[in-house]
Structures are given as structure tokens and as C-alpha cells.
Amino acid sequence: MSSIKLTVKRLYQLQDERMVGTHATARIYVGERLIATEEISGMTESPVSKYLHATWQEGEAVRVEWDCAGIADISVVPVERCPCCQHEDE
């Protein structure tokens, strides 16, 4: 099963030299086609991942763009997942 692994590596805003929660809007593309928009809120310095079901043609690039009022580091990678147990195929 084709999926895209969306990982939020960092998300926070600095307020009076303290880290506080913030909000980000991530747009996930396959090629030039927008396939999903994700609203993300909170604060993290540890990676948090989510899987999105998607299909794409061989050679199409998967990418993410985001808007955030603070600091964000977000990535996407295409993955194949086992249809019965949902683990990533090696």
C-alpha cells in the first residue's frame, strides 16, 4: 500500500525566550498536485509522524510546504506499507 510519511521534527514558537506551542499548515504535493492539507498544533522537539494514503506515478516527487508563526521542520517521504499489518516494508 502506498503512503506518505509526514514527520514533524520541530514545532514551536519563542515567546519571552520560552518555547510555546504554535500552529502550522502543511501542504503535501505529489508532483505539482496538492494531495492533502494538514493543520498541526502544539509543540515538539521530538519527531512525530503520521501516514497519509496516496498514489503516485514512478518518478513523481513528493514534497511538503508549510506556513508557521514560529519554528517548524517538517518532512515527507513516500513509503510502501504492508496492507495487513501496516508496518513499513523494508
Residue frames as qw, qx, qy, qz and C-alpha x, y, z in Angstrom:
[[0.000, 0.891, 0.455, 0.000, 0.00, 0.00, 0.00],
 [0.423, 0.402, -0.015, 0.812, 1.42, 3.38, -0.99],
 [0.365, -0.853, -0.342, 0.153, 1.58, 6.01, 1.72],
 [0.312, 0.669, -0.211, 0.641, 3.37, 9.21, 2.56],
 [0.620, -0.468, -0.446, 0.445, 5.02, 9.55, 5.94],
 [0.014, 0.835, 0.009, 0.549, 4.61, 13.13, 7.22],
 [0.690, -0.310, -0.418, 0.503, 7.04, 13.87, 10.05],
 [0.124, -0.933, 0.025, -0.337, 7.01, 16.99, 12.23],
 [0.723, 0.104, -0.422, 0.537, 10.55, 17.19, 13.61],
 [0.242, -0.212, -0.384, 0.865, 10.20, 20.54, 15.39],
 [0.120, -0.667, -0.476, -0.560, 7.27, 22.84, 16.05],
 [0.406, -0.618, -0.447, 0.503, 7.28, 25.72, 18.50],
 [0.155, 0.848, 0.109, 0.495, 7.27, 29.48, 18.87],
 [0.489, -0.058, -0.425, 0.760, 9.59, 31.57, 21.04],
 [0.261, -0.817, -0.271, -0.436, 7.86, 33.88, 23.48],
 [0.375, -0.842, 0.295, -0.252, 9.95, 35.78, 26.04],
 [0.157, 0.571, -0.803, 0.066, 12.81, 33.29, 25.40],
 [0.531, -0.049, 0.789, -0.304, 10.49, 30.35, 26.20],
 [0.150, -0.008, -0.841, -0.520, 9.21, 27.73, 23.79],
 [0.501, 0.241, 0.503, -0.661, 5.42, 27.66, 23.48],
 [0.520, 0.340, 0.774, 0.124, 3.01, 25.82, 21.23],
 [0.178, 0.436, -0.270, -0.840, 2.17, 27.15, 17.79],
 [0.729, 0.450, 0.447, -0.257, 0.23, 26.26, 14.66],
 [0.097, -0.390, 0.663, 0.631, 1.41, 25.16, 11.21],
 [0.779, 0.459, 0.202, -0.377, -0.40, 24.42, 7.96],
 [0.341, -0.349, 0.771, 0.409, 1.37, 21.78, 5.86],
 [0.729, 0.512, -0.033, -0.452, 0.55, 21.22, 2.18],
 [0.581, -0.240, 0.743, 0.229, 1.65, 17.87, 0.71],
 [0.560, 0.625, -0.239, -0.489, 2.26, 17.57, -3.02],
 [0.736, 0.004, 0.620, 0.271, 2.85, 14.67, -5.39],
 [0.431, 0.396, 0.428, 0.688, 4.43, 16.23, -8.44],
 [0.020, -0.192, -0.005, -0.981, 2.55, 19.53, -8.83],
 [0.522, -0.455, -0.552, -0.464, -0.71, 18.06, -7.47],
 [0.260, -0.376, 0.529, -0.715, -1.82, 19.09, -3.96],
 [0.538, -0.151, -0.812, -0.168, -3.00, 15.88, -2.28],
 [0.547, -0.592, -0.566, 0.173, -3.51, 16.96, 1.34],
 [0.002, -0.656, 0.225, -0.720, -3.52, 19.90, 3.73],
 [0.658, -0.361, -0.605, 0.264, -2.77, 19.17, 7.37],
 [0.232, -0.817, 0.112, -0.516, -3.35, 21.53, 10.29],
 [0.731, -0.067, -0.535, 0.418, -0.79, 20.91, 13.04],
 [0.283, -0.820, 0.099, -0.488, -0.92, 22.48, 16.51],
 [0.863, -0.485, -0.078, 0.118, 1.21, 22.10, 19.59],
 [0.028, -0.860, 0.507, -0.046, 4.87, 21.98, 20.46],
 [0.977, -0.108, 0.142, 0.113, 7.52, 19.32, 19.86],
 [0.056, 0.790, -0.589, -0.159, 11.26, 18.90, 19.54],
 [0.435, -0.155, 0.885, 0.060, 10.88, 15.14, 19.09],
 [0.240, 0.094, -0.677, -0.690, 9.74, 13.71, 15.73],
 [0.531, 0.276, 0.635, -0.488, 6.04, 12.89, 15.42],
 [0.041, 0.136, -0.758, -0.636, 4.81, 11.06, 12.31],
 [0.629, 0.365, 0.430, -0.534, 1.53, 10.46, 10.53],
 [0.304, 0.004, 0.820, 0.486, 0.79, 8.33, 7.45],
 [0.495, 0.492, 0.068, -0.713, -1.34, 9.59, 4.56],
 [0.682, 0.244, 0.670, 0.159, -2.68, 7.21, 1.91],
 [0.289, 0.764, -0.201, -0.540, -1.67, 8.30, -1.59],
 [0.830, 0.241, 0.426, 0.269, -0.83, 7.02, -5.03],
 [0.081, 0.839, -0.290, -0.453, 1.69, 8.38, -7.49],
 [0.853, 0.514, -0.083, 0.033, 3.42, 7.54, -10.72],
 [0.827, -0.162, 0.079, 0.532, 7.03, 6.39, -10.89],
 [0.474, 0.270, 0.107, 0.832, 9.30, 9.44, -10.92],
 [0.194, -0.812, -0.239, -0.496, 6.84, 11.88, -9.32],
 [0.285, 0.250, -0.545, 0.748, 8.39, 13.83, -6.46],
 [0.481, -0.700, -0.528, -0.017, 6.73, 14.00, -3.04],
 [0.314, 0.246, -0.267, 0.877, 7.22, 17.29, -1.17],
 [0.293, -0.745, -0.566, 0.198, 5.81, 19.43, 1.63],
 [0.153, 0.448, -0.047, 0.879, 5.46, 23.19, 2.04],
 [0.395, -0.615, -0.641, 0.234, 4.30, 24.85, 5.24],
 [0.050, -0.688, 0.037, -0.723, 3.34, 28.11, 6.89],
 [0.649, -0.446, -0.529, 0.316, 4.06, 28.60, 10.58],
 [0.163, -0.942, -0.008, -0.292, 4.06, 31.53, 13.01],
 [0.581, -0.715, 0.385, 0.049, 7.07, 30.01, 14.80],
 [0.026, 0.561, -0.801, -0.206, 9.75, 27.45, 14.05],
 [0.906, 0.130, 0.284, -0.287, 8.88, 24.28, 12.15],
 [0.051, 0.463, -0.828, -0.312, 10.79, 21.46, 10.49],
 [0.792, 0.217, 0.412, -0.396, 8.50, 19.14, 8.53],
 [0.054, 0.399, -0.796, -0.451, 9.37, 16.41, 6.02],
 [0.864, 0.209, 0.195, -0.415, 7.62, 13.85, 3.84],
 [0.034, -0.395, 0.870, 0.293, 8.82, 10.57, 2.33],
 [0.794, 0.087, -0.317, -0.511, 6.98, 8.02, 0.22],
 [0.269, -0.313, 0.885, -0.213, 6.73, 4.58, 1.85],
 [0.633, -0.059, -0.658, -0.405, 5.24, 1.22, 1.00],
 [0.419, -0.296, 0.630, -0.584, 3.28, -0.28, 3.89],
 [0.056, -0.065, -0.994, -0.061, 2.16, -3.86, 4.37],
 [0.446, -0.305, -0.350, -0.765, -1.64, -3.94, 3.72],
 [0.690, -0.385, -0.607, -0.081, -2.31, -6.45, 6.51],
 [0.627, -0.495, -0.393, 0.456, -0.26, -5.08, 9.42],
 [0.085, 0.980, 0.106, 0.145, 0.55, -1.51, 8.24],
 [0.605, -0.591, 0.255, 0.468, 4.27, -1.83, 9.04],
 [0.302, 0.809, -0.355, -0.359, 6.68, -0.18, 6.64],
 [0.963, 0.231, 0.056, 0.124, 8.07, -2.66, 4.10],
 [0.509, -0.638, 0.379, 0.437, 11.83, -2.94, 4.22]]
